[in-house]
Amino acid sequence: MELIEQYEQTKRGLFSGTIGYVKPGGDFDFNVVIRSIFYNETDKYLSFQTGGGITYNSNPVLEYEESLLKASAMMKVLE
């Protein structure tokens, strides 16, 4: 976590997992957060993040290409 804080330019914020709600009657709705686009209307700031599970045997070039592939759909929507 210290290295993430040191090297990443932005805070991760809501990055993975689910977000949703449960109504008093038991009805619920949840969505997977990964590969989501976030918009802050007050600041007029739009963001999304991609990433992967980097291990000792990871190839940095392939990991970077995978991140670009994951971002490509969101970039296409934003064009």
BAGURO-237060 format. One record per atom (N, C-alpha, C): residue number from 1; residue in one letter; atom name; x, y, z. Coordinates in steps of 0.05 Angstrom, whole numbers, plus 5000, padded with zeros to 4 digits. Last residue first. Layout:
BEGIN
<bavo><seq>NUM</seq><type>A</type><atom>CA</atom><x>X</x><y>Y</y><z>Z</z></bavo>
...
//
This chain:
BEGIN
<bavo><seq>79</seq><type>E</type><atom>N</atom><x>4689</x><y>5169</y><z>4466</z></bavo>
<bavo><seq>79</seq><type>E</type><atom>CA</atom><x>4698</x><y>5183</y><z>4442</z></bavo>
<bavo><seq>79</seq><type>E</type><atom>C</atom><x>4676</x><y>5201</y><z>4431</z></bavo>
<bavo><seq>78</seq><type>L</type><atom>N</atom><x>4670</x><y>5137</y><z>4507</z></bavo>
<bavo><seq>78</seq><type>L</type><atom>CA</atom><x>4675</x><y>5166</y><z>4513</z></bavo>
<bavo><seq>78</seq><type>L</type><atom>C</atom><x>4684</x><y>5182</y><z>4488</z></bavo>
<bavo><seq>77</seq><type>V</type><atom>N</atom><x>4668</x><y>5086</y><z>4486</z></bavo>
<bavo><seq>77</seq><type>V</type><atom>CA</atom><x>4643</x><y>5099</y><z>4495</z></bavo>
<bavo><seq>77</seq><type>V</type><atom>C</atom><x>4647</x><y>5129</y><z>4498</z></bavo>
<bavo><seq>76</seq><type>K</type><atom>N</atom><x>4722</x><y>5077</y><z>4479</z></bavo>
<bavo><seq>76</seq><type>K</type><atom>CA</atom><x>4705</x><y>5078</y><z>4456</z></bavo>
<bavo><seq>76</seq><type>K</type><atom>C</atom><x>4678</x><y>5092</y><z>4463</z></bavo>
<bavo><seq>75</seq><type>M</type><atom>N</atom><x>4740</x><y>5075</y><z>4531</z></bavo>
<bavo><seq>75</seq><type>M</type><atom>CA</atom><x>4750</x><y>5096</y><z>4514</z></bavo>
<bavo><seq>75</seq><type>M</type><atom>C</atom><x>4732</x><y>5099</y><z>4490</z></bavo>
<bavo><seq>74</seq><type>M</type><atom>N</atom><x>4715</x><y>5028</y><z>4547</z></bavo>
<bavo><seq>74</seq><type>M</type><atom>CA</atom><x>4707</x><y>5053</y><z>4560</z></bavo>
<bavo><seq>74</seq><type>M</type><atom>C</atom><x>4717</x><y>5077</y><z>4543</z></bavo>
<bavo><seq>73</seq><type>A</type><atom>N</atom><x>4742</x><y>4991</y><z>4515</z></bavo>
<bavo><seq>73</seq><type>A</type><atom>CA</atom><x>4713</x><y>4994</y><z>4513</z></bavo>
<bavo><seq>73</seq><type>A</type><atom>C</atom><x>4704</x><y>5021</y><z>4525</z></bavo>
<bavo><seq>72</seq><type>S</type><atom>N</atom><x>4797</x><y>4997</y><z>4531</z></bavo>
<bavo><seq>72</seq><type>S</type><atom>CA</atom><x>4788</x><y>5004</y><z>4504</z></bavo>
<bavo><seq>72</seq><type>S</type><atom>C</atom><x>4758</x><y>5008</y><z>4501</z></bavo>
<bavo><seq>71</seq><type>A</type><atom>N</atom><x>4814</x><y>4979</y><z>4580</z></bavo>
<bavo><seq>71</seq><type>A</type><atom>CA</atom><x>4805</x><y>5007</y><z>4578</z></bavo>
<bavo><seq>71</seq><type>A</type><atom>C</atom><x>4792</x><y>5014</y><z>4552</z></bavo>
<bavo><seq>70</seq><type>K</type><atom>N</atom><x>4831</x><y>4928</y><z>4569</z></bavo>
<bavo><seq>70</seq><type>K</type><atom>CA</atom><x>4809</x><y>4932</y><z>4588</z></bavo>
<bavo><seq>70</seq><type>K</type><atom>C</atom><x>4797</x><y>4960</y><z>4586</z></bavo>
<bavo><seq>69</seq><type>L</type><atom>N</atom><x>4874</x><y>4941</y><z>4535</z></bavo>
<bavo><seq>69</seq><type>L</type><atom>CA</atom><x>4852</x><y>4926</y><z>4525</z></bavo>
<bavo><seq>69</seq><type>L</type><atom>C</atom><x>4827</x><y>4929</y><z>4543</z></bavo>
<bavo><seq>68</seq><type>L</type><atom>N</atom><x>4908</x><y>4966</y><z>4572</z></bavo>
<bavo><seq>68</seq><type>L</type><atom>CA</atom><x>4898</x><y>4981</y><z>4550</z></bavo>
<bavo><seq>68</seq><type>L</type><atom>C</atom><x>4873</x><y>4967</y><z>4537</z></bavo>
<bavo><seq>67</seq><type>S</type><atom>N</atom><x>4919</x><y>4921</y><z>4605</z></bavo>
<bavo><seq>67</seq><type>S</type><atom>CA</atom><x>4906</x><y>4945</y><z>4616</z></bavo>
<bavo><seq>67</seq><type>S</type><atom>C</atom><x>4894</x><y>4962</y><z>4594</z></bavo>
<bavo><seq>66</seq><type>E</type><atom>N</atom><x>4947</x><y>4889</y><z>4568</z></bavo>
<bavo><seq>66</seq><type>E</type><atom>CA</atom><x>4922</x><y>4880</y><z>4579</z></bavo>
<bavo><seq>66</seq><type>E</type><atom>C</atom><x>4906</x><y>4903</y><z>4591</z></bavo>
<bavo><seq>65</seq><type>E</type><atom>N</atom><x>4993</x><y>4920</y><z>4560</z></bavo>
<bavo><seq>65</seq><type>E</type><atom>CA</atom><x>4975</x><y>4916</y><z>4538</z></bavo>
<bavo><seq>65</seq><type>E</type><atom>C</atom><x>4947</x><y>4906</y><z>4547</z></bavo>
<bavo><seq>64</seq><type>Y</type><atom>N</atom><x>5015</x><y>4916</y><z>4612</z></bavo>
<bavo><seq>64</seq><type>Y</type><atom>CA</atom><x>5007</x><y>4942</y><z>4602</z></bavo>
<bavo><seq>64</seq><type>Y</type><atom>C</atom><x>4987</x><y>4939</y><z>4579</z></bavo>
<bavo><seq>63</seq><type>E</type><atom>N</atom><x>5025</x><y>4861</y><z>4613</z></bavo>
<bavo><seq>63</seq><type>E</type><atom>CA</atom><x>5007</x><y>4872</y><z>4633</z></bavo>
<bavo><seq>63</seq><type>E</type><atom>C</atom><x>4997</x><y>4900</y><z>4623</z></bavo>
<bavo><seq>62</seq><type>L</type><atom>N</atom><x>5063</x><y>4857</y><z>4572</z></bavo>
<bavo><seq>62</seq><type>L</type><atom>CA</atom><x>5037</x><y>4844</y><z>4569</z></bavo>
<bavo><seq>62</seq><type>L</type><atom>C</atom><x>5017</x><y>4855</y><z>4589</z></bavo>
<bavo><seq>61</seq><type>V</type><atom>N</atom><x>5105</x><y>4887</y><z>4595</z></bavo>
<bavo><seq>61</seq><type>V</type><atom>CA</atom><x>5093</x><y>4895</y><z>4570</z></bavo>
<bavo><seq>61</seq><type>V</type><atom>C</atom><x>5066</x><y>4883</y><z>4566</z></bavo>
<bavo><seq>60</seq><type>P</type><atom>N</atom><x>5117</x><y>4857</y><z>4643</z></bavo>
<bavo><seq>60</seq><type>P</type><atom>CA</atom><x>5107</x><y>4885</y><z>4644</z></bavo>
<bavo><seq>60</seq><type>P</type><atom>C</atom><x>5094</x><y>4894</y><z>4618</z></bavo>
<bavo><seq>59</seq><type>N</type><atom>N</atom><x>5096</x><y>4794</y><z>4658</z></bavo>
<bavo><seq>59</seq><type>N</type><atom>CA</atom><x>5112</x><y>4808</y><z>4637</z></bavo>
<bavo><seq>59</seq><type>N</type><atom>C</atom><x>5100</x><y>4837</y><z>4636</z></bavo>
<bavo><seq>58</seq><type>S</type><atom>N</atom><x>5101</x><y>4762</y><z>4722</z></bavo>
<bavo><seq>58</seq><type>S</type><atom>CA</atom><x>5087</x><y>4779</y><z>4702</z></bavo>
<bavo><seq>58</seq><type>S</type><atom>C</atom><x>5106</x><y>4791</y><z>4683</z></bavo>
<bavo><seq>57</seq><type>N</type><atom>N</atom><x>5122</x><y>4733</y><z>4763</z></bavo>
<bavo><seq>57</seq><type>N</type><atom>CA</atom><x>5127</x><y>4723</y><z>4736</z></bavo>
<bavo><seq>57</seq><type>N</type><atom>C</atom><x>5113</x><y>4740</y><z>4714</z></bavo>
<bavo><seq>56</seq><type>Y</type><atom>N</atom><x>5104</x><y>4759</y><z>4809</z></bavo>
<bavo><seq>56</seq><type>Y</type><atom>CA</atom><x>5132</x><y>4758</y><z>4804</z></bavo>
<bavo><seq>56</seq><type>Y</type><atom>C</atom><x>5138</x><y>4750</y><z>4775</z></bavo>
<bavo><seq>55</seq><type>T</type><atom>N</atom><x>5044</x><y>4793</y><z>4786</z></bavo>
<bavo><seq>55</seq><type>T</type><atom>CA</atom><x>5058</x><y>4774</y><z>4802</z></bavo>
<bavo><seq>55</seq><type>T</type><atom>C</atom><x>5088</x><y>4775</y><z>4795</z></bavo>
<bavo><seq>54</seq><type>I</type><atom>N</atom><x>4987</x><y>4833</y><z>4783</z></bavo>
<bavo><seq>54</seq><type>I</type><atom>CA</atom><x>5015</x><y>4831</y><z>4777</z></bavo>
<bavo><seq>54</seq><type>I</type><atom>C</atom><x>5029</x><y>4812</y><z>4797</z></bavo>
<bavo><seq>53</seq><type>G</type><atom>N</atom><x>4927</x><y>4833</y><z>4760</z></bavo>
<bavo><seq>53</seq><type>G</type><atom>CA</atom><x>4940</x><y>4820</y><z>4782</z></bavo>
<bavo><seq>53</seq><type>G</type><atom>C</atom><x>4969</x><y>4815</y><z>4775</z></bavo>
<bavo><seq>52</seq><type>G</type><atom>N</atom><x>4910</x><y>4899</y><z>4735</z></bavo>
<bavo><seq>52</seq><type>G</type><atom>CA</atom><x>4912</x><y>4870</y><z>4734</z></bavo>
<bavo><seq>52</seq><type>G</type><atom>C</atom><x>4926</x><y>4859</y><z>4758</z></bavo>
<bavo><seq>51</seq><type>G</type><atom>N</atom><x>4868</x><y>4953</y><z>4712</z></bavo>
<bavo><seq>51</seq><type>G</type><atom>CA</atom><x>4892</x><y>4942</y><z>4724</z></bavo>
<bavo><seq>51</seq><type>G</type><atom>C</atom><x>4892</x><y>4912</y><z>4722</z></bavo>
<bavo><seq>50</seq><type>T</type><atom>N</atom><x>4836</x><y>5017</y><z>4705</z></bavo>
<bavo><seq>50</seq><type>T</type><atom>CA</atom><x>4840</x><y>4989</y><z>4697</z></bavo>
<bavo><seq>50</seq><type>T</type><atom>C</atom><x>4865</x><y>4979</y><z>4712</z></bavo>
<bavo><seq>49</seq><type>Q</type><atom>N</atom><x>4787</x><y>5067</y><z>4719</z></bavo>
<bavo><seq>49</seq><type>Q</type><atom>CA</atom><x>4813</x><y>5054</y><z>4723</z></bavo>
<bavo><seq>49</seq><type>Q</type><atom>C</atom><x>4813</x><y>5026</y><z>4712</z></bavo>
<bavo><seq>48</seq><type>F</type><atom>N</atom><x>4761</x><y>5132</y><z>4703</z></bavo>
<bavo><seq>48</seq><type>F</type><atom>CA</atom><x>4758</x><y>5102</y><z>4705</z></bavo>
<bavo><seq>48</seq><type>F</type><atom>C</atom><x>4786</x><y>5091</y><z>4709</z></bavo>
<bavo><seq>47</seq><type>S</type><atom>N</atom><x>4727</x><y>5195</y><z>4709</z></bavo>
<bavo><seq>47</seq><type>S</type><atom>CA</atom><x>4750</x><y>5177</y><z>4711</z></bavo>
<bavo><seq>47</seq><type>S</type><atom>C</atom><x>4742</x><y>5148</y><z>4710</z></bavo>
<bavo><seq>46</seq><type>L</type><atom>N</atom><x>4713</x><y>5264</y><z>4704</z></bavo>
<bavo><seq>46</seq><type>L</type><atom>CA</atom><x>4705</x><y>5237</y><z>4696</z></bavo>
<bavo><seq>46</seq><type>L</type><atom>C</atom><x>4730</x><y>5219</y><z>4698</z></bavo>
<bavo><seq>45</seq><type>Y</type><atom>N</atom><x>4690</x><y>5322</y><z>4734</z></bavo>
<bavo><seq>45</seq><type>Y</type><atom>CA</atom><x>4713</x><y>5304</y><z>4732</z></bavo>
<bavo><seq>45</seq><type>Y</type><atom>C</atom><x>4703</x><y>5276</y><z>4726</z></bavo>
<bavo><seq>44</seq><type>K</type><atom>N</atom><x>4663</x><y>5367</y><z>4754</z></bavo>
<bavo><seq>44</seq><type>K</type><atom>CA</atom><x>4664</x><y>5362</y><z>4726</z></bavo>
<bavo><seq>44</seq><type>K</type><atom>C</atom><x>4687</x><y>5344</y><z>4719</z></bavo>
<bavo><seq>43</seq><type>D</type><atom>N</atom><x>4656</x><y>5374</y><z>4808</z></bavo>
<bavo><seq>43</seq><type>D</type><atom>CA</atom><x>4682</x><y>5381</y><z>4797</z></bavo>
<bavo><seq>43</seq><type>D</type><atom>C</atom><x>4684</x><y>5378</y><z>4767</z></bavo>
<bavo><seq>42</seq><type>T</type><atom>N</atom><x>4601</x><y>5358</y><z>4810</z></bavo>
<bavo><seq>42</seq><type>T</type><atom>CA</atom><x>4610</x><y>5383</y><z>4822</z></bavo>
<bavo><seq>42</seq><type>T</type><atom>C</atom><x>4637</x><y>5393</y><z>4810</z></bavo>
<bavo><seq>41</seq><type>E</type><atom>N</atom><x>4599</x><y>5308</y><z>4785</z></bavo>
<bavo><seq>41</seq><type>E</type><atom>CA</atom><x>4586</x><y>5331</y><z>4773</z></bavo>
<bavo><seq>41</seq><type>E</type><atom>C</atom><x>4596</x><y>5358</y><z>4784</z></bavo>
<bavo><seq>40</seq><type>N</type><atom>N</atom><x>4642</x><y>5261</y><z>4772</z></bavo>
<bavo><seq>40</seq><type>N</type><atom>CA</atom><x>4637</x><y>5279</y><z>4794</z></bavo>
<bavo><seq>40</seq><type>N</type><atom>C</atom><x>4625</x><y>5304</y><z>4782</z></bavo>
<bavo><seq>39</seq><type>Y</type><atom>N</atom><x>4633</x><y>5196</y><z>4748</z></bavo>
<bavo><seq>39</seq><type>Y</type><atom>CA</atom><x>4632</x><y>5225</y><z>4741</z></bavo>
<bavo><seq>39</seq><type>Y</type><atom>C</atom><x>4625</x><y>5241</y><z>4766</z></bavo>
<bavo><seq>38</seq><type>F</type><atom>N</atom><x>4664</x><y>5136</y><z>4728</z></bavo>
<bavo><seq>38</seq><type>F</type><atom>CA</atom><x>4654</x><y>5153</y><z>4750</z></bavo>
<bavo><seq>38</seq><type>F</type><atom>C</atom><x>4654</x><y>5182</y><z>4741</z></bavo>
<bavo><seq>37</seq><type>I</type><atom>N</atom><x>4654</x><y>5075</y><z>4698</z></bavo>
<bavo><seq>37</seq><type>I</type><atom>CA</atom><x>4662</x><y>5103</y><z>4693</z></bavo>
<bavo><seq>37</seq><type>I</type><atom>C</atom><x>4648</x><y>5119</y><z>4715</z></bavo>
<bavo><seq>36</seq><type>S</type><atom>N</atom><x>4681</x><y>5010</y><z>4711</z></bavo>
<bavo><seq>36</seq><type>S</type><atom>CA</atom><x>4659</x><y>5030</y><z>4713</z></bavo>
<bavo><seq>36</seq><type>S</type><atom>C</atom><x>4671</x><y>5057</y><z>4708</z></bavo>
<bavo><seq>35</seq><type>R</type><atom>N</atom><x>4711</x><y>4964</y><z>4719</z></bavo>
<bavo><seq>35</seq><type>R</type><atom>CA</atom><x>4707</x><y>4975</y><z>4692</z></bavo>
<bavo><seq>35</seq><type>R</type><atom>C</atom><x>4683</x><y>4993</y><z>4691</z></bavo>
<bavo><seq>34</seq><type>I</type><atom>N</atom><x>4678</x><y>4941</y><z>4778</z></bavo>
<bavo><seq>34</seq><type>I</type><atom>CA</atom><x>4701</x><y>4940</y><z>4760</z></bavo>
<bavo><seq>34</seq><type>I</type><atom>C</atom><x>4694</x><y>4949</y><z>4732</z></bavo>
<bavo><seq>33</seq><type>V</type><atom>N</atom><x>4630</x><y>4938</y><z>4805</z></bavo>
<bavo><seq>33</seq><type>V</type><atom>CA</atom><x>4642</x><y>4964</y><z>4801</z></bavo>
<bavo><seq>33</seq><type>V</type><atom>C</atom><x>4665</x><y>4964</y><z>4781</z></bavo>
<bavo><seq>32</seq><type>V</type><atom>N</atom><x>4570</x><y>4905</y><z>4794</z></bavo>
<bavo><seq>32</seq><type>V</type><atom>CA</atom><x>4599</x><y>4902</y><z>4796</z></bavo>
<bavo><seq>32</seq><type>V</type><atom>C</atom><x>4612</x><y>4928</y><z>4788</z></bavo>
<bavo><seq>31</seq><type>N</type><atom>N</atom><x>4513</x><y>4922</y><z>4832</z></bavo>
<bavo><seq>31</seq><type>N</type><atom>CA</atom><x>4527</x><y>4923</y><z>4807</z></bavo>
<bavo><seq>31</seq><type>N</type><atom>C</atom><x>4557</x><y>4919</y><z>4812</z></bavo>
<bavo><seq>30</seq><type>F</type><atom>N</atom><x>4449</x><y>4906</y><z>4860</z></bavo>
<bavo><seq>30</seq><type>F</type><atom>CA</atom><x>4478</x><y>4909</y><z>4862</z></bavo>
<bavo><seq>30</seq><type>F</type><atom>C</atom><x>4490</x><y>4909</y><z>4835</z></bavo>
<bavo><seq>29</seq><type>D</type><atom>N</atom><x>4390</x><y>4912</y><z>4894</z></bavo>
<bavo><seq>29</seq><type>D</type><atom>CA</atom><x>4402</x><y>4916</y><z>4868</z></bavo>
<bavo><seq>29</seq><type>D</type><atom>C</atom><x>4432</x><y>4922</y><z>4872</z></bavo>
<bavo><seq>28</seq><type>F</type><atom>N</atom><x>4332</x><y>4882</y><z>4927</z></bavo>
<bavo><seq>28</seq><type>F</type><atom>CA</atom><x>4360</x><y>4893</y><z>4926</z></bavo>
<bavo><seq>28</seq><type>F</type><atom>C</atom><x>4369</x><y>4896</y><z>4897</z></bavo>
<bavo><seq>27</seq><type>D</type><atom>N</atom><x>4280</x><y>4872</y><z>4974</z></bavo>
<bavo><seq>27</seq><type>D</type><atom>CA</atom><x>4289</x><y>4875</y><z>4946</z></bavo>
<bavo><seq>27</seq><type>D</type><atom>C</atom><x>4316</x><y>4889</y><z>4946</z></bavo>
<bavo><seq>26</seq><type>G</type><atom>N</atom><x>4266</x><y>4874</y><z>5027</z></bavo>
<bavo><seq>26</seq><type>G</type><atom>CA</atom><x>4284</x><y>4853</y><z>5019</z></bavo>
<bavo><seq>26</seq><type>G</type><atom>C</atom><x>4292</x><y>4854</y><z>4990</z></bavo>
<bavo><seq>25</seq><type>G</type><atom>N</atom><x>4238</x><y>4918</y><z>5046</z></bavo>
<bavo><seq>25</seq><type>G</type><atom>CA</atom><x>4223</x><y>4894</y><z>5039</z></bavo>
<bavo><seq>25</seq><type>G</type><atom>C</atom><x>4240</x><y>4871</y><z>5030</z></bavo>
<bavo><seq>24</seq><type>P</type><atom>N</atom><x>4279</x><y>4958</y><z>5049</z></bavo>
<bavo><seq>24</seq><type>P</type><atom>CA</atom><x>4268</x><y>4946</y><z>5074</z></bavo>
<bavo><seq>24</seq><type>P</type><atom>C</atom><x>4252</x><y>4920</y><z>5068</z></bavo>
<bavo><seq>23</seq><type>K</type><atom>N</atom><x>4329</x><y>4944</y><z>4999</z></bavo>
<bavo><seq>23</seq><type>K</type><atom>CA</atom><x>4305</x><y>4958</y><z>5008</z></bavo>
<bavo><seq>23</seq><type>K</type><atom>C</atom><x>4294</x><y>4944</y><z>5033</z></bavo>
<bavo><seq>22</seq><type>V</type><atom>N</atom><x>4397</x><y>4952</y><z>4990</z></bavo>
<bavo><seq>22</seq><type>V</type><atom>CA</atom><x>4377</x><y>4933</y><z>4998</z></bavo>
<bavo><seq>22</seq><type>V</type><atom>C</atom><x>4353</x><y>4949</y><z>5009</z></bavo>
<bavo><seq>21</seq><type>Y</type><atom>N</atom><x>4443</x><y>4971</y><z>4938</z></bavo>
<bavo><seq>21</seq><type>Y</type><atom>CA</atom><x>4426</x><y>4977</y><z>4961</z></bavo>
<bavo><seq>21</seq><type>Y</type><atom>C</atom><x>4407</x><y>4953</y><z>4966</z></bavo>
<bavo><seq>20</seq><type>G</type><atom>N</atom><x>4513</x><y>4977</y><z>4917</z></bavo>
<bavo><seq>20</seq><type>G</type><atom>CA</atom><x>4484</x><y>4973</y><z>4913</z></bavo>
<bavo><seq>20</seq><type>G</type><atom>C</atom><x>4468</x><y>4980</y><z>4937</z></bavo>
<bavo><seq>19</seq><type>I</type><atom>N</atom><x>4572</x><y>4952</y><z>4889</z></bavo>
<bavo><seq>19</seq><type>I</type><atom>CA</atom><x>4559</x><y>4974</y><z>4902</z></bavo>
<bavo><seq>19</seq><type>I</type><atom>C</atom><x>4529</x><y>4970</y><z>4897</z></bavo>
<bavo><seq>18</seq><type>T</type><atom>N</atom><x>4629</x><y>4908</y><z>4893</z></bavo>
<bavo><seq>18</seq><type>T</type><atom>CA</atom><x>4602</x><y>4915</y><z>4885</z></bavo>
<bavo><seq>18</seq><type>T</type><atom>C</atom><x>4592</x><y>4939</y><z>4901</z></bavo>
<bavo><seq>17</seq><type>G</type><atom>N</atom><x>4696</x><y>4907</y><z>4868</z></bavo>
<bavo><seq>17</seq><type>G</type><atom>CA</atom><x>4675</x><y>4897</y><z>4886</z></bavo>
<bavo><seq>17</seq><type>G</type><atom>C</atom><x>4648</x><y>4904</y><z>4875</z></bavo>
<bavo><seq>16</seq><type>S</type><atom>N</atom><x>4739</x><y>4964</y><z>4857</z></bavo>
<bavo><seq>16</seq><type>S</type><atom>CA</atom><x>4728</x><y>4937</y><z>4851</z></bavo>
<bavo><seq>16</seq><type>S</type><atom>C</atom><x>4709</x><y>4929</y><z>4873</z></bavo>
<bavo><seq>15</seq><type>F</type><atom>N</atom><x>4743</x><y>5020</y><z>4867</z></bavo>
<bavo><seq>15</seq><type>F</type><atom>CA</atom><x>4758</x><y>5007</y><z>4845</z></bavo>
<bavo><seq>15</seq><type>F</type><atom>C</atom><x>4747</x><y>4980</y><z>4838</z></bavo>
<bavo><seq>14</seq><type>L</type><atom>N</atom><x>4736</x><y>5081</y><z>4893</z></bavo>
<bavo><seq>14</seq><type>L</type><atom>CA</atom><x>4720</x><y>5057</y><z>4889</z></bavo>
<bavo><seq>14</seq><type>L</type><atom>C</atom><x>4731</x><y>5043</y><z>4864</z></bavo>
<bavo><seq>13</seq><type>G</type><atom>N</atom><x>4804</x><y>5101</y><z>4902</z></bavo>
<bavo><seq>13</seq><type>G</type><atom>CA</atom><x>4775</x><y>5105</y><z>4907</z></bavo>
<bavo><seq>13</seq><type>G</type><atom>C</atom><x>4760</x><y>5079</y><z>4904</z></bavo>
<bavo><seq>12</seq><type>R</type><atom>N</atom><x>4857</x><y>5109</y><z>4886</z></bavo>
<bavo><seq>12</seq><type>R</type><atom>CA</atom><x>4840</x><y>5088</y><z>4873</z></bavo>
<bavo><seq>12</seq><type>R</type><atom>C</atom><x>4811</x><y>5092</y><z>4878</z></bavo>
<bavo><seq>11</seq><type>K</type><atom>N</atom><x>4884</x><y>5172</y><z>4871</z></bavo>
<bavo><seq>11</seq><type>K</type><atom>CA</atom><x>4874</x><y>5154</y><z>4891</z></bavo>
<bavo><seq>11</seq><type>K</type><atom>C</atom><x>4856</x><y>5133</y><z>4876</z></bavo>
<bavo><seq>10</seq><type>T</type><atom>N</atom><x>4937</x><y>5180</y><z>4822</z></bavo>
<bavo><seq>10</seq><type>T</type><atom>CA</atom><x>4911</x><y>5186</y><z>4833</z></bavo>
<bavo><seq>10</seq><type>T</type><atom>C</atom><x>4903</x><y>5165</y><z>4854</z></bavo>
<bavo><seq>9</seq><type>Q</type><atom>N</atom><x>4989</x><y>5162</y><z>4811</z></bavo>
<bavo><seq>9</seq><type>Q</type><atom>CA</atom><x>4983</x><y>5191</y><z>4810</z></bavo>
<bavo><seq>9</seq><type>Q</type><atom>C</atom><x>4956</x><y>5199</y><z>4822</z></bavo>
<bavo><seq>8</seq><type>E</type><atom>N</atom><x>5028</x><y>5116</y><z>4847</z></bavo>
<bavo><seq>8</seq><type>E</type><atom>CA</atom><x>5004</x><y>5121</y><z>4831</z></bavo>
<bavo><seq>8</seq><type>E</type><atom>C</atom><x>4996</x><y>5151</y><z>4834</z></bavo>
<bavo><seq>7</seq><type>Y</type><atom>N</atom><x>5073</x><y>5114</y><z>4882</z></bavo>
<bavo><seq>7</seq><type>Y</type><atom>CA</atom><x>5076</x><y>5113</y><z>4853</z></bavo>
<bavo><seq>7</seq><type>Y</type><atom>C</atom><x>5051</x><y>5120</y><z>4837</z></bavo>
<bavo><seq>6</seq><type>Q</type><atom>N</atom><x>5058</x><y>5117</y><z>4937</z></bavo>
<bavo><seq>6</seq><type>Q</type><atom>CA</atom><x>5081</x><y>5131</y><z>4927</z></bavo>
<bavo><seq>6</seq><type>Q</type><atom>C</atom><x>5081</x><y>5134</y><z>4896</z></bavo>
<bavo><seq>5</seq><type>E</type><atom>N</atom><x>5014</x><y>5084</y><z>4943</z></bavo>
<bavo><seq>5</seq><type>E</type><atom>CA</atom><x>5012</x><y>5112</y><z>4950</z></bavo>
<bavo><seq>5</seq><type>E</type><atom>C</atom><x>5034</x><y>5129</y><z>4938</z></bavo>
<bavo><seq>4</seq><type>I</type><atom>N</atom><x>5039</x><y>5036</y><z>4928</z></bavo>
<bavo><seq>4</seq><type>I</type><atom>CA</atom><x>5016</x><y>5047</y><z>4913</z></bavo>
<bavo><seq>4</seq><type>I</type><atom>C</atom><x>5013</x><y>5077</y><z>4918</z></bavo>
<bavo><seq>3</seq><type>L</type><atom>N</atom><x>5075</x><y>5031</y><z>4970</z></bavo>
<bavo><seq>3</seq><type>L</type><atom>CA</atom><x>5085</x><y>5035</y><z>4943</z></bavo>
<bavo><seq>3</seq><type>L</type><atom>C</atom><x>5063</x><y>5046</y><z>4925</z></bavo>
<bavo><seq>2</seq><type>E</type><atom>N</atom><x>5040</x><y>5024</y><z>5013</z></bavo>
<bavo><seq>2</seq><type>E</type><atom>CA</atom><x>5058</x><y>5047</y><z>5013</z></bavo>
<bavo><seq>2</seq><type>E</type><atom>C</atom><x>5069</x><y>5052</y><z>4985</z></bavo>
<bavo><seq>1</seq><type>M</type><atom>N</atom><x>5016</x><y>4976</y><z>5000</z></bavo>
<bavo><seq>1</seq><type>M</type><atom>CA</atom><x>5000</x><y>5000</y><z>5000</z></bavo>
<bavo><seq>1</seq><type>M</type><atom>C</atom><x>5017</x><y>5025</y><z>5000</z></bavo>
//
